[in-house]
Amino acid sequence: MYLATVPDLLKPLFGNDLLWKVESEEPDIYLTFDDGPVYEATVPILKILEQFNVKATFFCVGENVFNNHDLYLDILQRGHLTGNHTYNHLNGWKTPEKVYSDNVKLCSDLVNSSLFRPPYGRISRSQLFALKNHYTIVMWTLLAGDFDAKLQKEKCLERLITNLKPGSIIVLHDNLKTREMINFVLPRFLEHALGKSYKFRTLTLI
């Protein structure tokens, strides 16, 4: 089970160590993609982003960066930002702290970034303590559900449009499982948001 937005009551459980949204008086929003880079999924996304002149932040799995390094460099050359998403897409709730931290470090050898997002949004307190002085740990404001095979494409798009607010950090995915959903949702969402005068930013200044 997952929610499109995280209840405010849950956010203080980790204090100020997790970034859920960006405080801004401007209509700025932050589009992020998890799990890539994967040619079959990431390349179409890059083309759509270029079509709309939108920049995004890609939280990359180190193993995918190693296997598709030219694509990773292309992401950067296009002006997008990247962040660390562990080397092997580890579930923090099922991984000992030392193993988890070492895996994040292994990814950092390929992804030079001060941004980190835990896969599945699952991170333990000990893992958080080990990483928080080295990274801004980015969660999300809005989870589209593009990974959900049971979710209709139109419903996924509706989730994004209905819950969008200034400062929102939006999670989508560039993996093989989400390709069809993303190809439908992303251009329509970008057109809607730009039509409402939202401005897409990367997490550069966070």
Backbone as a printed PyTorch tensor [residue, N CA C, xyz], in Angstrom:
tensor([[[  0.8480,  -1.2000,   0.0000],
         [  0.0000,   0.0000,   0.0000],
         [  0.8790,   1.2450,   0.0000]],

        [[  0.4440,   2.2710,  -0.7180],
         [  1.1820,   3.5200,  -0.7470],
         [  0.1900,   4.6660,  -0.9210]],

        [[  0.6210,   5.8470,  -0.5250],
         [ -0.2200,   7.0300,  -0.6300],
         [  0.3910,   7.9970,  -1.6320]],

        [[ -0.4620,   8.7390,  -2.3270],
         [  0.0290,   9.7350,  -3.2700],
         [  0.8110,  10.8320,  -2.5560]],

        [[  0.3470,  11.1960,  -1.3700],
         [  1.0290,  12.1960,  -0.5580],
         [  1.2530,  11.6310,   0.8460]],

        [[  2.2940,  12.0840,   1.4960],
         [  2.6400,  11.5970,   2.8330],
         [  1.9380,  12.4620,   3.8810]],

        [[  1.1960,  11.8570,   4.8000],
         [  0.5340,  12.6410,   5.8500],
         [  1.5380,  13.4570,   6.6630]],

        [[  1.1750,  14.6770,   6.9710],
         [  2.0800,  15.5590,   7.7100],
         [  2.4510,  14.9900,   9.0760]],

        [[  1.5810,  14.1890,   9.6610],
         [  1.8490,  13.6280,  10.9880],
         [  3.0370,  12.6690,  10.9830]],

        [[  3.3250,  12.0640,   9.8400],
         [  4.4210,  11.0960,   9.7750],
         [  5.7790,  11.7530,   9.5690]],

        [[  5.7990,  12.9160,   8.9920],
         [  7.0650,  13.5490,   8.6250],
         [  7.9630,  13.8960,   9.8110]],

        [[  7.4220,  14.3390,  10.9560],
         [  8.3040,  14.6980,  12.0750],
         [  8.9820,  13.5000,  12.7460]],

        [[  8.6200,  12.2730,  12.3950],
         [  9.2030,  11.1090,  13.0520],
         [ 10.7180,  11.0550,  12.8840]],

        [[ 11.2120,  11.6200,  11.7800],
         [ 12.6490,  11.6520,  11.5360],
         [ 13.2110,  13.0610,  11.7010]],

        [[ 12.4720,  13.9110,  12.3560],
         [ 12.9510,  15.2640,  12.5890],
         [ 13.1070,  16.0180,  11.2770]],

        [[ 14.1760,  16.7980,  11.1900],
         [ 14.4410,  17.5800,   9.9810],
         [ 15.4710,  16.9100,   9.0820]],

        [[ 15.7030,  15.6350,   9.2830],
         [ 16.7650,  14.9520,   8.5510],
         [ 16.3290,  14.4660,   7.1770]],

        [[ 15.0410,  14.5210,   6.8810],
         [ 14.5360,  14.1140,   5.5830],
         [ 13.8660,  15.3000,   4.8970]],

        [[ 14.1220,  15.4520,   3.6050],
         [ 13.5260,  16.5420,   2.8430],
         [ 12.2840,  16.0320,   2.1260]],

        [[ 11.1270,  16.5540,   2.5090],
         [  9.8580,  16.1200,   1.9220],
         [  9.3480,  17.0790,   0.8650]],

        [[  9.6540,  18.3440,   1.0220],
         [  9.2560,  19.3590,   0.0450],
         [ 10.2050,  20.5370,   0.1640]],

        [[ 10.1350,  21.4270,  -0.8010],
         [ 10.9830,  22.6160,  -0.7990],
         [ 10.1120,  23.8120,  -0.4650]],

        [[ 10.4720,  24.5120,   0.5900],
         [  9.7050,  25.6910,   0.9800],
         [  9.9930,  26.8280,   0.0080]],

        [[  8.9630,  27.3030,  -0.6540],
         [  9.1400,  28.3550,  -1.6470],
         [  7.8450,  29.1180,  -1.8270]],

        [[  7.9610,  30.4240,  -2.0120],
         [  6.7960,  31.2400,  -2.3080],
         [  6.5430,  31.3010,  -3.8110]],

        [[  7.4790,  30.7420,  -4.5800],
         [  7.3530,  30.7210,  -6.0290],
         [  6.6950,  29.4160,  -6.4710]],

        [[  6.1200,  29.3900,  -7.6740],
         [  5.4760,  28.1690,  -8.1770],
         [  6.4990,  27.1710,  -8.7210]],

        [[  7.5000,  26.8650,  -7.9070],
         [  8.5600,  25.9480,  -8.3060],
         [  8.1960,  24.5190,  -7.9150]],

        [[  8.4620,  23.5800,  -8.7890],
         [  8.2560,  22.1680,  -8.4880],
         [  9.4930,  21.3880,  -8.9340]],

        [[  9.6670,  20.2090,  -8.3530],
         [ 10.9110,  19.4590,  -8.5050],
         [ 10.5930,  18.0450,  -8.9810]],

        [[ 10.8590,  17.8120, -10.2470],
         [ 10.5800,  16.5220, -10.8710],
         [ 11.7840,  15.6050, -10.7040]],

        [[ 11.5530,  14.4140, -10.1710],
         [ 12.6440,  13.4720,  -9.9570],
         [ 12.2880,  12.1080, -10.5480]],

        [[ 13.3380,  11.3850, -10.9440],
         [ 13.1860,  10.0340, -11.4720],
         [ 14.1130,   9.0970, -10.7140]],

        [[ 13.5850,   7.9370, -10.3510],
         [ 14.3590,   6.9300,  -9.6170],
         [ 14.6510,   5.7080, -10.4890]],

        [[ 15.7910,   5.0770, -10.2040],
         [ 16.1090,   3.6990, -10.6330],
         [ 16.9830,   3.5730, -11.8680]],

        [[ 17.1140,   4.5730, -12.7050],
         [ 17.9140,   4.4520, -13.9220],
         [ 19.3990,   4.6060, -13.6390]],

        [[ 20.1720,   4.8390, -14.6920],
         [ 19.6960,   4.9750, -16.0670],
         [ 19.5840,   3.6250, -16.7860]],

        [[ 18.5120,   3.4960, -17.5580],
         [ 18.2680,   2.3090, -18.3760],
         [ 17.8750,   2.8150, -19.7660]],

        [[ 18.5680,   2.3920, -20.7840],
         [ 18.3640,   2.9560, -22.1180],
         [ 16.9030,   2.9470, -22.5380]],

        [[ 16.2300,   1.8070, -22.3940],
         [ 14.8640,   1.6780, -22.9010],
         [ 13.8910,   2.6150, -22.1910]],

        [[ 14.2000,   2.9910, -20.9710],
         [ 13.3090,   3.8470, -20.1910],
         [ 13.7920,   5.2920, -20.1280]],

        [[ 15.0770,   5.4850, -19.9160],
         [ 15.6150,   6.8330, -19.6930],
         [ 15.6660,   7.6600, -20.9660]],

        [[ 16.0320,   7.0540, -22.0780],
         [ 16.1550,   7.8140, -23.3300],
         [ 14.8300,   8.4610, -23.7370]],

        [[ 13.7010,   7.7340, -23.7210],
         [ 12.4310,   8.4030, -24.0460],
         [ 12.0940,   9.5470, -23.0880]],

        [[ 12.4210,   9.3740, -21.8230],
         [ 12.1710,  10.4450, -20.8480],
         [ 12.9950,  11.6770, -21.1860]],

        [[ 14.2570,  11.4730, -21.5120],
         [ 15.1160,  12.6050, -21.8620],
         [ 14.5790,  13.3440, -23.0840]],

        [[ 14.0350,  12.6180, -24.0270],
         [ 13.4830,  13.2540, -25.2250],
         [ 12.2480,  14.0760, -24.8830]],

        [[ 11.4070,  13.5470, -24.0100],
         [ 10.2040,  14.2910, -23.6040],
         [ 10.5910,  15.5430, -22.8240]],

        [[ 11.5360,  15.4110, -21.9120],
         [ 11.9860,  16.5700, -21.1420],
         [ 12.5730,  17.6460, -22.0540]],

        [[ 13.3260,  17.2120, -23.0580],
         [ 13.9040,  18.1710, -24.0040],
         [ 12.8060,  18.8710, -24.8040]],

        [[ 11.7960,  18.1240, -25.1770],
         [ 10.6860,  18.6940, -25.9440],
         [ 10.0120,  19.8350, -25.1870]],

        [[  9.9090,  19.6780, -23.8580],
         [  9.2470,  20.6920, -23.0460],
         [ 10.2380,  21.6450, -22.3630]],

        [[ 11.5150,  21.4670, -22.6280],
         [ 12.5700,  22.3070, -22.0280],
         [ 12.5000,  22.2740, -20.5000]],

        [[ 12.3920,  21.0640, -19.9660],
         [ 12.2800,  20.8560, -18.5250],
         [ 13.5010,  20.0850, -18.0250]],

        [[ 14.0220,  20.5080, -16.8760],
         [ 15.1330,  19.8100, -16.2330],
         [ 14.6100,  19.0320, -15.0270]],

        [[ 15.2890,  17.9250, -14.7380],
         [ 14.8540,  17.0510, -13.6520],
         [ 16.0690,  16.5500, -12.8770]],

        [[ 15.7920,  15.8770, -11.7850],
         [ 16.8340,  15.2570, -10.9650],
         [ 16.6560,  13.7450, -11.0320]],

        [[ 17.7110,  13.0410, -11.4120],
         [ 17.6690,  11.5900, -11.5730],
         [ 18.4280,  10.9290, -10.4230]],

        [[ 17.7240,  10.1540,  -9.6170],
         [ 18.3640,   9.3800,  -8.5580],
         [ 18.7480,   8.0230,  -9.1450]],

        [[ 20.0540,   7.8320,  -9.3110],
         [ 20.5740,   6.7350, -10.1100],
         [ 21.0710,   5.5680,  -9.2620]],

        [[ 20.7970,   4.3750,  -9.7380],
         [ 21.3270,   3.1490,  -9.1430],
         [ 22.7350,   2.9300,  -9.6890]],

        [[ 23.7030,   2.7640,  -8.7990],
         [ 25.0910,   2.6760,  -9.2230],
         [ 25.3620,   1.5900, -10.2430]],

        [[ 24.7320,   0.4440, -10.0670],
         [ 24.9270,  -0.6640, -11.0000],
         [ 24.4760,  -0.2780, -12.4080]],

        [[ 23.3880,   0.4680, -12.4990],
         [ 22.9190,   0.9190, -13.8050],
         [ 23.8420,   1.9690, -14.4030]],

        [[ 24.4090,   2.8140, -13.5620],
         [ 25.3800,   3.7920, -14.0420],
         [ 26.6110,   3.0840, -14.5980]],

        [[ 27.0700,   2.0620, -13.8860],
         [ 28.2290,   1.2940, -14.3400],
         [ 27.9520,   0.6450, -15.6970]],

        [[ 26.7690,   0.0790, -15.8510],
         [ 26.4320,  -0.6330, -17.0880],
         [ 26.0660,   0.2940, -18.2390]],

        [[ 25.6520,   1.5220, -17.9150],
         [ 25.1850,   2.4600, -18.9490],
         [ 25.8290,   3.8350, -18.7370]],

        [[ 27.1390,   3.8410, -18.6380],
         [ 27.8270,   5.0670, -18.2310],
         [ 27.6730,   6.1870, -19.2560]],

        [[ 27.6490,   5.8530, -20.5350],
         [ 27.4610,   6.8820, -21.5590],
         [ 26.1140,   7.5700, -21.3920]],

        [[ 25.1030,   6.8130, -21.0390],
         [ 23.7780,   7.3890, -20.8180],
         [ 23.7800,   8.2810, -19.5860]],

        [[ 24.4880,   7.8720, -18.5460],
         [ 24.6040,   8.7080, -17.3460],
         [ 25.2470,  10.0520, -17.6940]],

        [[ 26.3070,  10.0040, -18.4790],
         [ 26.9720,  11.2460, -18.8850],
         [ 26.0470,  12.1120, -19.7380]],

        [[ 25.2170,  11.4810, -20.5350],
         [ 24.2640,  12.2220, -21.3640],
         [ 23.2570,  12.9700, -20.4960]],

        [[ 22.8170,  12.3310, -19.4140],
         [ 21.9060,  12.9990, -18.4790],
         [ 22.5310,  14.2970, -17.9750]],

        [[ 23.7730,  14.2150, -17.5620],
         [ 24.4610,  15.3930, -17.0330],
         [ 24.6910,  16.4410, -18.1160]],

        [[ 25.0880,  16.0030, -19.2970],
         [ 25.3680,  16.9410, -20.3790],
         [ 24.1220,  17.6970, -20.8230]],

        [[ 22.9710,  17.1130, -20.6030],
         [ 21.7160,  17.7780, -20.9420],
         [ 21.2710,  18.7730, -19.8730]],

        [[ 22.0330,  18.8940, -18.7950],
         [ 21.7260,  19.8710, -17.7580],
         [ 20.8720,  19.3700, -16.6210]],

        [[ 20.6470,  18.0560, -16.5660],
         [ 19.8980,  17.4860, -15.4600],
         [ 20.8370,  17.2230, -14.2850]],

        [[ 20.2540,  17.0010, -13.1330],
         [ 21.0210,  16.7280, -11.9170],
         [ 20.8890,  15.2440, -11.5850]],

        [[ 21.8800,  14.7020, -10.8810],
         [ 21.7900,  13.3070, -10.4580],
         [ 21.9890,  13.1830,  -8.9540]],

        [[ 21.4640,  12.0870,  -8.4100],
         [ 21.6120,  11.7820,  -6.9990],
         [ 21.8600,  10.3000,  -6.8150]],

        [[ 22.2450,   9.9310,  -5.6150],
         [ 22.5990,   8.5620,  -5.2470],
         [ 21.3470,   7.7960,  -4.8200]],

        [[ 21.2090,   6.5650,  -5.3590],
         [ 20.0400,   5.7260,  -5.0440],
         [ 20.5050,   4.3170,  -4.6380]],

        [[ 21.6740,   4.2530,  -4.0080],
         [ 22.4070,   3.0300,  -3.6500],
         [ 22.9430,   2.3450,  -4.9120]],

        [[ 23.8550,   1.4150,  -4.7180],
         [ 24.4540,   0.7260,  -5.8620],
         [ 23.5580,  -0.3920,  -6.3720]],

        [[ 22.8270,  -1.0400,  -5.4750],
         [ 22.0120,  -2.2050,  -5.8660],
         [ 20.5390,  -2.0750,  -5.5200]],

        [[ 20.0620,  -0.8350,  -5.3560],
         [ 18.6440,  -0.5910,  -5.0520],
         [ 18.2120,  -1.3700,  -3.8040]],

        [[ 18.9100,  -1.1170,  -2.7170],
         [ 18.6840,  -1.8580,  -1.4780],
         [ 17.4800,  -1.3320,  -0.7000]],

        [[ 16.7730,  -2.2560,  -0.0860],
         [ 15.6990,  -1.9270,   0.8380],
         [ 16.3190,  -1.7150,   2.2170]],

        [[ 16.2900,  -0.4850,   2.7050],
         [ 16.9400,  -0.1680,   3.9700],
         [ 16.3780,  -0.9200,   5.1600]],

        [[ 15.1020,  -1.2560,   5.1230],
         [ 14.4890,  -1.9760,   6.2400],
         [ 14.9490,  -3.4230,   6.3180]],

        [[ 15.5510,  -3.9150,   5.2500],
         [ 15.9850,  -5.3100,   5.2100],
         [ 17.5100,  -5.4510,   5.1300]],

        [[ 18.2310,  -4.3420,   5.3340],
         [ 19.6750,  -4.3370,   5.1310],
         [ 20.3940,  -3.7870,   6.3560]],

        [[ 21.4100,  -4.4840,   6.8820],
         [ 22.1830,  -3.9510,   8.0090],
         [ 22.8300,  -2.6120,   7.6630]],

        [[ 23.0010,  -1.7910,   8.6800],
         [ 23.4860,  -0.4230,   8.4580],
         [ 24.8330,  -0.3960,   7.7280]],

        [[ 25.7890,  -1.2080,   8.1490],
         [ 27.1220,  -1.1890,   7.5280],
         [ 27.0440,  -1.6060,   6.0590]],

        [[ 26.2700,  -2.6170,   5.7600],
         [ 26.1080,  -3.0610,   4.3710],
         [ 25.4620,  -1.9510,   3.5370]],

        [[ 24.4790,  -1.3040,   4.1330],
         [ 23.7620,  -0.2290,   3.4370],
         [ 24.6990,   0.9480,   3.1580]],

        [[ 25.4130,   1.3940,   4.1580],
         [ 26.3140,   2.5370,   4.0040],
         [ 27.4090,   2.2460,   2.9840]],

        [[ 27.9380,   1.0270,   3.0150],
         [ 28.9750,   0.6510,   2.0440],
         [ 28.4180,   0.6510,   0.6290]],

        [[ 27.1530,   0.2470,   0.4900],
         [ 26.5310,   0.2240,  -0.8230],
         [ 26.3080,   1.6380,  -1.3560]],

        [[ 25.9160,   2.5430,  -0.4740],
         [ 25.7740,   3.9470,  -0.8530],
         [ 27.1290,   4.5080,  -1.2780]],

        [[ 28.1680,   4.1780,  -0.5360],
         [ 29.5210,   4.6430,  -0.8720],
         [ 29.9530,   4.1040,  -2.2290]],

        [[ 29.6370,   2.8650,  -2.5160],
         [ 29.9950,   2.2780,  -3.8060],
         [ 29.3190,   3.0440,  -4.9390]],

        [[ 28.0780,   3.4240,  -4.7380],
         [ 27.3860,   4.2270,  -5.7400],
         [ 28.0360,   5.6010,  -5.8800]],

        [[ 28.4770,   6.1680,  -4.7780],
         [ 29.0640,   7.5080,  -4.8130],
         [ 30.3520,   7.5630,  -5.6160]],

        [[ 30.9990,   6.4150,  -5.7850],
         [ 32.2030,   6.3840,  -6.6260],
         [ 31.8620,   6.6640,  -8.0840]],

        [[ 30.6040,   6.4640,  -8.4600],
         [ 30.1550,   6.6990,  -9.8270],
         [ 29.2390,   7.9130,  -9.9520]],

        [[ 28.4960,   8.1940,  -8.8900],
         [ 27.5410,   9.3040,  -8.8950],
         [ 28.0250,  10.3510,  -7.9000]],

        [[ 28.6240,  11.4010,  -8.4200],
         [ 29.1860,  12.4510,  -7.5720],
         [ 28.0830,  13.4440,  -7.2100]],

        [[ 27.4530,  13.2230,  -6.0690],
         [ 26.3040,  14.0390,  -5.6970],
         [ 26.1590,  14.0610,  -4.1860]],

        [[ 25.6390,  15.1600,  -3.6680],
         [ 25.3420,  15.2660,  -2.2360],
         [ 23.8830,  14.9440,  -1.9550]],

        [[ 23.1670,  14.4530,  -2.9650],
         [ 21.7650,  14.0830,  -2.8160],
         [ 21.6320,  12.5680,  -2.7190]],

        [[ 20.7900,  12.1030,  -1.8260],
         [ 20.5370,  10.6710,  -1.6830],
         [ 19.0480,  10.4320,  -1.4740]],

        [[ 18.5240,   9.4410,  -2.1730],
         [ 17.1520,   8.9980,  -1.9130],
         [ 17.1720,   7.4960,  -1.6370]],

        [[ 16.6270,   7.0680,  -0.5020],
         [ 16.5730,   5.6400,  -0.1900],
         [ 15.5680,   4.9270,  -1.0910]],

        [[ 15.9550,   3.8310,  -1.7260],
         [ 14.9920,   3.0620,  -2.5130],
         [ 13.7710,   2.6740,  -1.6770]],

        [[ 12.6150,   2.7610,  -2.2960],
         [ 11.3240,   2.4850,  -1.6580],
         [ 11.0030,   3.4980,  -0.5560]],

        [[ 11.8660,   4.4930,  -0.3590],
         [ 11.6840,   5.4250,   0.7420],
         [ 11.9220,   4.7970,   2.0970]],

        [[ 12.6190,   3.6510,   2.1380],
         [ 12.7990,   2.8930,   3.3770],
         [ 14.2280,   3.0420,   3.8880]],

        [[ 14.3370,   3.6640,   5.0430],
         [ 15.6430,   3.8990,   5.6570],
         [ 15.4800,   3.8070,   7.1740]],

        [[ 16.4070,   3.1480,   7.8300],
         [ 16.3420,   3.0020,   9.2840],
         [ 16.9840,   4.2100,   9.9540]],

        [[ 16.7540,   4.3320,  11.2440],
         [ 17.3410,   5.4480,  11.9820],
         [ 18.8670,   5.3640,  11.9950]],

        [[ 19.4080,   4.1670,  12.1120],
         [ 20.8680,   4.0280,  12.1290],
         [ 21.4590,   4.3760,  10.7660]],

        [[ 20.7930,   4.0010,   9.6980],
         [ 21.2550,   4.3640,   8.3580],
         [ 21.1730,   5.8700,   8.1540]],

        [[ 20.1030,   6.4390,   8.6110],
         [ 19.9270,   7.8850,   8.5090],
         [ 21.0310,   8.6090,   9.2620]],

        [[ 21.3360,   8.1490,  10.4690],
         [ 22.3870,   8.7720,  11.2750],
         [ 23.7380,   8.6880,  10.5620]],

        [[ 23.9930,   7.5580,   9.8960],
         [ 25.2710,   7.3610,   9.2130],
         [ 25.4090,   8.2350,   7.9720]],

        [[ 24.2930,   8.6070,   7.3490],
         [ 24.3400,   9.2920,   6.0600],
         [ 24.0310,  10.7810,   6.1170]],

        [[ 23.3490,  11.2250,   7.1590],
         [ 22.7790,  12.5700,   7.1280],
         [ 23.8200,  13.6790,   7.0890]],

        [[ 25.0220,  13.4210,   7.5760],
         [ 26.0540,  14.4580,   7.5390],
         [ 26.7760,  14.5190,   6.2010]],

        [[ 26.4750,  13.5640,   5.3310],
         [ 27.1370,  13.5060,   4.0290],
         [ 26.1870,  13.8090,   2.8720]],

        [[ 24.8920,  13.6830,   3.1210],
         [ 23.9110,  13.8380,   2.0480],
         [ 22.6960,  14.6210,   2.5200]],

        [[ 22.0590,  15.2840,   1.5740],
         [ 20.6840,  15.7080,   1.7640],
         [ 19.8180,  14.5130,   1.3800]],

        [[ 19.0560,  14.0030,   2.3210],
         [ 18.2670,  12.7930,   2.0830],
         [ 16.8700,  13.2150,   1.6320]],

        [[ 16.6180,  12.9670,   0.3580],
         [ 15.4300,  13.4910,  -0.3130],
         [ 14.3370,  12.4320,  -0.3670]],

        [[ 13.1880,  12.7560,   0.1740],
         [ 12.0170,  11.8950,   0.0630],
         [ 11.1200,  12.4720,  -1.0340]],

        [[  9.8470,  12.7170,  -0.7580],
         [  8.9790,  13.2480,  -1.7990],
         [  7.7280,  13.8620,  -1.1850]],

        [[  7.1080,  14.7100,  -1.9890],
         [  5.8100,  15.2720,  -1.6570],
         [  4.7070,  14.4840,  -2.3450]],

        [[  5.0240,  14.0140,  -3.5520],
         [  3.9940,  13.4370,  -4.4160],
         [  4.5180,  12.1820,  -5.1000]],

        [[  3.8580,  11.0620,  -4.8150],
         [  4.2200,   9.7610,  -5.3760],
         [  3.1580,   9.3790,  -6.4040]],

        [[  3.5450,   9.3590,  -7.6700],
         [  2.5640,   9.1960,  -8.7350],
         [  1.9970,   7.7860,  -8.8150]],

        [[  2.7810,   6.7890,  -8.4450],
         [  2.3320,   5.4130,  -8.5600],
         [  2.5370,   4.8280,  -9.9450]],

        [[  3.4750,   5.3790, -10.7110],
         [  3.7260,   4.8830, -12.0650],
         [  4.2480,   3.4450, -12.0800]],

        [[  4.7100,   2.9660, -10.9440],
         [  5.2170,   1.6010, -10.8110],
         [  4.1010,   0.5790, -10.5860]],

        [[  2.8950,   1.0530, -10.3770],
         [  1.7680,   0.2030,  -9.9980],
         [  1.0700,  -0.3330, -11.2510]],

        [[  1.2360,  -1.6240, -11.5230],
         [  0.6600,  -2.2250, -12.7260],
         [ -0.8700,  -2.2100, -12.7060]],

        [[ -1.4620,  -2.0690, -11.5230],
         [ -2.9240,  -2.0700, -11.4100],
         [ -3.5200,  -0.6690, -11.5600]],

        [[ -2.6620,   0.3410, -11.5850],
         [ -3.1340,   1.7220, -11.6690],
         [ -3.3130,   2.1250, -13.1310]],

        [[ -4.4700,   2.6290, -13.4700],
         [ -4.7120,   3.0910, -14.8280],
         [ -3.8870,   4.3340, -15.1120]],

        [[ -3.4820,   4.4750, -16.3700],
         [ -2.6380,   5.6060, -16.7570],
         [ -3.3320,   6.9350, -16.4660]],

        [[ -4.6050,   6.9880, -16.7440],
         [ -5.3590,   8.2220, -16.4990],
         [ -5.4110,   8.5570, -15.0110]],

        [[ -5.4910,   7.5330, -14.1670],
         [ -5.5230,   7.7420, -12.7240],
         [ -4.1800,   8.2400, -12.2220]],

        [[ -3.1080,   7.7060, -12.7840],
         [ -1.7700,   8.1720, -12.4080],
         [ -1.6030,   9.6530, -12.7340]],

        [[ -2.0420,  10.0370, -13.9210],
         [ -1.9780,  11.4390, -14.3150],
         [ -2.8350,  12.3010, -13.3970]],

        [[ -4.0080,  11.8150, -13.0560],
         [ -4.8930,  12.5570, -12.1540],
         [ -4.2600,  12.7630, -10.7880]],

        [[ -3.5450,  11.7540, -10.2870],
         [ -2.8520,  11.8860,  -9.0000],
         [ -1.8820,  13.0700,  -9.0280]],

        [[ -1.1450,  13.1730, -10.1120],
         [ -0.1620,  14.2480, -10.2280],
         [ -0.8410,  15.6110, -10.2940]],

        [[ -1.8330,  15.7170, -11.1320],
         [ -2.4920,  17.0020, -11.3430],
         [ -3.2450,  17.4630, -10.0920]],

        [[ -3.9330,  16.5410,  -9.4550],
         [ -4.7770,  16.8850,  -8.3040],
         [ -3.9620,  17.3050,  -7.0880]],

        [[ -2.8160,  16.6670,  -6.8790],
         [ -2.0360,  16.8900,  -5.6590],
         [ -0.8720,  17.8570,  -5.8250]],

        [[ -0.7040,  18.4210,  -6.9930],
         [  0.4390,  19.2890,  -7.2610],
         [  0.3120,  20.6180,  -6.5190]],

        [[  1.4030,  21.0080,  -5.8410],
         [  1.4610,  22.2740,  -5.1180],
         [  2.8710,  22.8650,  -5.2620]],

        [[  3.0190,  24.1810,  -5.0780],
         [  4.3600,  24.7670,  -5.1010],
         [  5.2770,  24.0960,  -4.0810]],

        [[  6.4980,  23.8400,  -4.4830],
         [  7.4640,  23.1880,  -3.6110],
         [  7.4270,  21.6810,  -3.6650]],

        [[  6.5060,  21.1160,  -4.4480],
         [  6.3660,  19.6640,  -4.5080],
         [  7.6050,  18.9890,  -5.0920]],

        [[  8.0190,  17.9090,  -4.4490],
         [  9.0330,  17.0080,  -4.9890],
         [  8.2750,  15.7890,  -5.5100]],

        [[  8.3570,  15.5670,  -6.8050],
         [  7.5460,  14.5600,  -7.4810],
         [  8.4130,  13.3640,  -7.8480]],

        [[  7.9240,  12.1670,  -7.5670],
         [  8.6620,  10.9460,  -7.8900],
         [  8.0200,  10.2160,  -9.0660]],

        [[  8.8320,  10.0090, -10.1050],
         [  8.5190,   9.0890, -11.1860],
         [  9.7030,   8.1280, -11.3170]],

        [[  9.6210,   7.1820, -12.2300],
         [ 10.6690,   6.1680, -12.3280],
         [ 11.0980,   5.9580, -13.7800]],

        [[ 12.4030,   5.8030, -13.9720],
         [ 12.9040,   5.4380, -15.3000],
         [ 13.4470,   4.0120, -15.2410]],

        [[ 12.5140,   3.0620, -15.1980],
         [ 12.8820,   1.6500, -15.2530],
         [ 11.9830,   0.9350, -16.2560]],

        [[ 12.2920,  -0.3170, -16.5180],
         [ 11.5810,  -1.0440, -17.5680],
         [ 10.1060,  -1.2190, -17.2490]],

        [[  9.7840,  -1.3360, -15.9730],
         [  8.4070,  -1.5920, -15.5610],
         [  7.4870,  -0.4000, -15.8020]],

        [[  8.0350,   0.8100, -15.8070],
         [  7.1970,   2.0060, -15.8680],
         [  7.1620,   2.6600, -17.2490]],

        [[  7.8210,   2.0610, -18.2280],
         [  7.9750,   2.7310, -19.5290],
         [  6.6500,   3.1530, -20.1560]],

        [[  5.7190,   2.2370, -20.2440],
         [  4.4510,   2.5360, -20.9150],
         [  3.6800,   3.6210, -20.1670]],

        [[  3.6600,   3.5330, -18.8460],
         [  2.9650,   4.5220, -18.0280],
         [  3.5900,   5.9090, -18.2120]],

        [[  4.9030,   5.9710, -18.1550],
         [  5.5970,   7.2500, -18.2630],
         [  5.3750,   7.8990, -19.6210]],

        [[  5.4210,   7.1120, -20.6740],
         [  5.2450,   7.6690, -22.0160],
         [  3.8740,   8.3110, -22.1810]],

        [[  2.8910,   7.8310, -21.4330],
         [  1.5600,   8.4490, -21.4580],
         [  1.4880,   9.6400, -20.5120]],

        [[  1.9340,   9.4430, -19.2950],
         [  1.7130,  10.4300, -18.2340],
         [  2.6140,  11.6510, -18.3640]],

        [[  3.8990,  11.4390, -18.6280],
         [  4.8590,  12.5390, -18.5190],
         [  4.5500,  13.7150, -19.4360]],

        [[  4.3570,  13.5340, -20.7350],
         [  4.0980,  14.7190, -21.5610],
         [  2.8130,  15.4410, -21.1870]],

        [[  1.8080,  14.7130, -20.7750],
         [  0.5400,  15.3360, -20.3930],
         [  0.6780,  16.1040, -19.0850]],

        [[  1.4580,  15.5470, -18.1670],
         [  1.6880,  16.2420, -16.9000],
         [  2.5020,  17.5100, -17.1170]],

        [[  3.5450,  17.4170, -17.9260],
         [  4.3700,  18.5960, -18.1920],
         [  3.5510,  19.7030, -18.8580]],

        [[  2.7380,  19.3200, -19.8070],
         [  1.8940,  20.3110, -20.4890],
         [  0.9460,  20.9860, -19.5050]],

        [[  0.3560,  20.1900, -18.6030],
         [ -0.5610,  20.7590, -17.6060],
         [  0.1700,  21.7090, -16.6600]],

        [[  1.2820,  21.2580, -16.1050],
         [  2.0000,  22.0590, -15.1120],
         [  2.5260,  23.3580, -15.7110]],

        [[  3.0870,  23.2850, -16.8970],
         [  3.5870,  24.4970, -17.5430],
         [  2.4440,  25.4320, -17.8890]],

        [[  1.3000,  24.8520, -18.2510],
         [  0.1220,  25.6660, -18.5430],
         [ -0.4170,  26.3890, -17.3190]],

        [[ -0.1210,  25.8530, -16.1360],
         [ -0.5160,  26.4790, -14.8710],
         [  0.5970,  27.3620, -14.3000]],

        [[  1.6110,  27.6190, -15.1060],
         [  2.7230,  28.5220, -14.7600],
         [  3.6690,  27.9680, -13.7070]],

        [[  3.6590,  26.6540, -13.4960],
         [  4.6690,  26.0540, -12.6260],
         [  6.0170,  26.0820, -13.3360]],

        [[  7.0630,  26.1730, -12.5480],
         [  8.4320,  26.1720, -13.0790],
         [  9.1690,  24.9580, -12.5260]],

        [[  9.7130,  24.1640, -13.4240],
         [ 10.4300,  22.9660, -13.0080],
         [ 11.8740,  23.3210, -12.6550]],

        [[ 12.2910,  22.8970, -11.4680],
         [ 13.6510,  23.1480, -10.9970],
         [ 14.3230,  21.8220, -10.6590]],

        [[ 15.6360,  21.8140, -10.7040],
         [ 16.3790,  20.6850, -10.1550],
         [ 16.6570,  20.9800,  -8.6880]],

        [[ 17.1350,  19.9820,  -7.9760],
         [ 17.4260,  20.1420,  -6.5520],
         [ 18.8250,  20.7020,  -6.3200]],

        [[ 19.3010,  21.5080,  -7.2480],
         [ 20.6730,  22.0160,  -7.2150],
         [ 21.0020,  22.7820,  -5.9500]],

        [[ 20.0860,  23.5920,  -5.4880],
         [ 20.3860,  24.5000,  -4.3850],
         [ 20.0100,  23.9390,  -3.0220]],

        [[ 19.5990,  22.6770,  -2.9980],
         [ 19.1540,  22.0890,  -1.7360],
         [ 20.3620,  21.6490,  -0.9140]]])
